[in-house]
Amino acid sequence: MFTSTKPINDYELLQQFKGFLTDHKAQIKDYPDLETYVANAHAGFYFTPLQTDKIPARYNRVIRQLTSSDYQQLAKMLQL
């Protein structure tokens, strides 16, 4: 009835989130910075004039842990 799933650790989830950001790099460039993009795309409901794909809820745990310096490092990694 229930299937056993392997719990995903924060590091693996962060790596998947980085992949998501890489795939949506063109959308991120429409925003002033990465932190603004994440805030808009992560919100439960929002109005934005930009076409933005919503960030999946599975990344909530990682997003809550990100600091301003983390956003700067991610932006540098994405070459924004």
DOMIVO-599724 format. One record per residue: x, y, z of N, C-alpha, C in turn. Coordinates in steps of 0.1 Angstrom, whole numbers, plus 5000, padded with zeros to 4 digits. Layout:
N
REC   n_xx   n_yy   n_zz   ca_xx   ca_yy   ca_zz   c_xx   c_yy   c_zz
REC      X      Y      Z       X       Y       Z      X      Y      Z
...
END
This chain:
80
REC   n_xx   n_yy   n_zz   ca_xx   ca_yy   ca_zz   c_xx   c_yy   c_zz
REC   5008   4988   5000    5000    5000    5000   5009   5013   5000
REC   5018   5014   5009    5027    5025    5010   5040   5021   5003
REC   5046   5030   4996    5059    5027    4990   5069   5034   4998
REC   5080   5028   4999    5092    5033    5006   5099   5043   4997
REC   5101   5055   5001    5108    5065    4993   5120   5069   5001
REC   5131   5071   4994    5143    5075    5001   5142   5090   5004
REC   5144   5094   5016    5144    5108    5019   5155   5115   5013
REC   5152   5127   5008    5162    5135    5001   5169   5145   5011
REC   5182   5146   5011    5188    5155    5020   5189   5169   5014
REC   5192   5178   5022    5192    5192    5018   5202   5195   5007
REC   5214   5188   5007    5224    5190    4997   5218   5186   4983
REC   5212   5174   4983    5207    5169    4970   5196   5178   4965
REC   5187   5183   4974    5177    5192    4971   5182   5206   4965
REC   5193   5210   4972    5199    5223    4967   5205   5221   4953
REC   5211   5209   4950    5216    5207    4937   5205   5206   4926
REC   5193   5201   4930    5182    5200    4921   5176   5215   4919
REC   5176   5223   4930    5172    5237    4928   5181   5244   4919
REC   5194   5242   4920    5204    5249    4911   5201   5245   4897
REC   5197   5232   4894    5193    5228    4881   5181   5235   4876
REC   5171   5237   4885    5159    5244    4882   5162   5258   4878
REC   5171   5265   4886    5175    5278    4883   5182   5279   4869
REC   5191   5270   4867    5198    5270    4854   5188   5269   4842
REC   5178   5260   4844    5168    5258    4833   5160   5271   4831
REC   5158   5279   4841    5150    5291    4840   5158   5304   4840
REC   5170   5303   4836    5180    5314    4836   5174   5326   4828
REC   5168   5324   4817    5162    5334    4808   5152   5342   4816
REC   5143   5335   4824    5133    5342    4832   5140   5350   4843
REC   5150   5345   4849    5157    5352    4860   5163   5365   4855
REC   5168   5365   4843    5174    5378    4838   5164   5389   4836
REC   5151   5386   4836    5141    5396    4835   5138   5404   4849
REC   5144   5398   4859    5143    5404    4873   5155   5412   4877
REC   5154   5421   4886    5166    5429    4890   5177   5420   4897
REC   5173   5410   4904    5182    5401    4910   5176   5387   4912
REC   5184   5377   4916    5179    5364    4918   5170   5363   4930
REC   5172   5370   4940    5164    5370    4952   5150   5375   4949
REC   5148   5385   4941    5135    5390    4937   5128   5380   4928
REC   5135   5373   4919    5129    5362    4911   5124   5351   4920
REC   5132   5347   4930    5127    5336    4938   5115   5340   4947
REC   5115   5352   4952    5104    5357    4959   5091   5358   4951
REC   5092   5362   4939    5080    5363    4930   5076   5349   4925
REC   5085   5341   4921    5082    5328    4916   5078   5318   4927
REC   5081   5321   4939    5079    5312    4950   5066   5315   4957
REC   5061   5327   4956    5049    5332    4963   5037   5323   4959
REC   5028   5321   4969    5016    5313    4967   5007   5318   4956
REC   5005   5331   4956    4998    5338    4946   5005   5352   4944
REC   5006   5356   4932    5013    5368    4929   5008   5373   4916
REC   5010   5386   4914    5007    5392    4901   5020   5398   4896
REC   5025   5394   4885    5037    5400    4879   5035   5401   4864
REC   5039   5412   4859    5038    5414    4844   5047   5404   4836
REC   5056   5399   4843    5066    5390    4836   5060   5375   4836
REC   5063   5368   4825    5059    5354    4825   5069   5346   4833
REC   5064   5341   4844    5073    5334    4853   5067   5321   4857
REC   5075   5310   4856    5071    5297    4860   5072   5296   4876
REC   5062   5290   4882    5062    5289    4896   5073   5279   4901
REC   5080   5282   4911    5090    5273    4917   5082   5262   4924
REC   5085   5249   4921    5078    5238    4928   5080   5238   4943
REC   5069   5234   4950    5069    5234    4965   5080   5225   4971
REC   5085   5215   4963    5095    5206    4969   5108   5214   4973
REC   5110   5226   4967    5122    5234    4970   5120   5243   4982
REC   5108   5243   4989    5105    5252    5000   5116   5251   5011
REC   5119   5239   5014    5129    5237    5025   5142   5244   5022
REC   5147   5243   5010    5159    5249    5006   5158   5264   5006
REC   5147   5269   5000    5145    5284    4999   5145   5290   5012
REC   5138   5284   5022    5138    5290    5036   5152   5291   5042
REC   5161   5283   5038    5174    5283    5044   5184   5292   5037
REC   5181   5298   5025    5190    5306    5017   5191   5320   5024
REC   5204   5325   5024    5207    5338    5029   5210   5347   5018
REC   5212   5360   5020    5216    5369    5010   5229   5365   5003
REC   5239   5360   5011    5252    5356    5005   5250   5344   4996
REC   5240   5335   5000    5237    5323    4992   5232   5327   4978
REC   5223   5337   4979    5217    5342    4966   5229   5348   4957
REC   5238   5355   4963    5249    5361    4956   5258   5350   4950
REC   5260   5339   4957    5268    5328    4952   5261   5321   4941
REC   5248   5319   4942    5240    5313    4931   5240   5322   4919
REC   5239   5335   4921    5239    5344    4909   5252   5344   4902
REC   5263   5343   4910    5276    5342    4904   5278   5328   4896
REC   5272   5318   4902    5273    5305    4895   5265   5305   4882
REC   5254   5312   4882    5246    5313    4870   5250   5324   4860
REC   5261   5331   4864    5266    5342    4856   5256   5352   4853
REC   5249   5357   4863    5239    5367    4861   5245   5381   4863
END
